Amino acid sequence: MAAPARLVAADVHFSYPGRPVLAGVDLTIEAGAPALGLVGASGAGKTTLLELLAGVMRPGSGRITFNGRGVYKLRGGEGKRFKAAARFMSQDSLTVTDPRDTPKSRLKAAAAQARKGGRTHSVEPEELLAAAGLEPRYLTRTMASLSGGERQRVSLAVALATRPEILVLDEPLTAVDPATRGQLARSLTATLKRLGTSLLVASHDLELVNRLCPEVTFLAEGRLVDRGPLPELLARPSHPAIRELALYADRAVQRFR
């Protein structure tokens, strides 16, 4: 039996010109592991870390590996397997570049990507949309005609379309109305459990992160400074940045208790 897929950041450093962002991040996401939240103040580097995990950018030092291979160097068949097994949904999911694009065409392209990556594809488009809270009638709608929340949900369905072992989400439901987020969190949790997919989600929406993730890790000063259940971290902050977030999110903390 093949070993579970592992996406690993080891002592990762990264800087933009004149501005250090990450200063020694260590993180492992393994297929089959419980969902993990990534939280921290705006500008802490959460999106930068996710882009490094995806191989979009290269670390200044340290390594990002998928099953032991550097993700930035993955090409050919290895690159296709990585893109099918580890799926990323970025904050750019609201962008539509082709007005003729539809959810059906995006799901079809994802299914083709799954096959190229050596993954069997047996999830019907209607089932994928249902997991994202959309009815089958949305399949033939143009992406340009959808609301922001509907586009985000289509992007979530597309991310799930390869039956990934690892799913990484960056602010996935910002455009979805609060009343719907709870339903989507329950649906997504059930789908991930059925597929055996591990989740890493970065978000400022603490309530959503708490619904999806039994544990979170907190990014501050370029490092992951603490890890544990979100209510516990906020109730007994071990770092000034966590304490500041707990004060700012006092109502959310009360809801979690």
Number of C-alpha atoms within 10 A of each C-alpha: 3 4 8 13 20 18 24 23 23 16 17 23 22 23 16 10 6 6 8 13 20 26 19 18 20 16 16 14 22 21 22 18 14 19 25 24 28 25 25 21 16 11 10 19 22 23 19 19 25 22 17 19 26 23 21 12 15 20 22 13 15 17 23 27 21 25 15 12 14 17 25 19 12 17 11 9 12 15 17 17 19 24 22 28 24 26 23 25 22 19 15 12 18 20 12 14 9 10 10 12 15 20 24 21 15 20 25 15 14 22 25 17 19 23 15 16 20 15 17 12 15 10 13 12 20 18 16 23 26 19 25 24 21 18 13 16 9 17 19 12 15 18 25 17 13 16 13 18 18 20 23 26 27 30 24 26 27 27 24 32 28 28 27 26 24 29 23 24 22 22 20 23 24 16 16 17 10 12 8 12 18 15 13 21 21 13 15 20 17 13 19 22 13 10 13 17 23 22 27 21 24 25 22 15 15 19 18 20 24 19 16 23 21 15 19 24 21 22 23 24 15 20 20 19 16 15 16 16 15 23 21 14 21 22 17 11 16 12 13 10 18 23 16 14 16 19 14 11 15 13 10 17 20 11 9 15 8
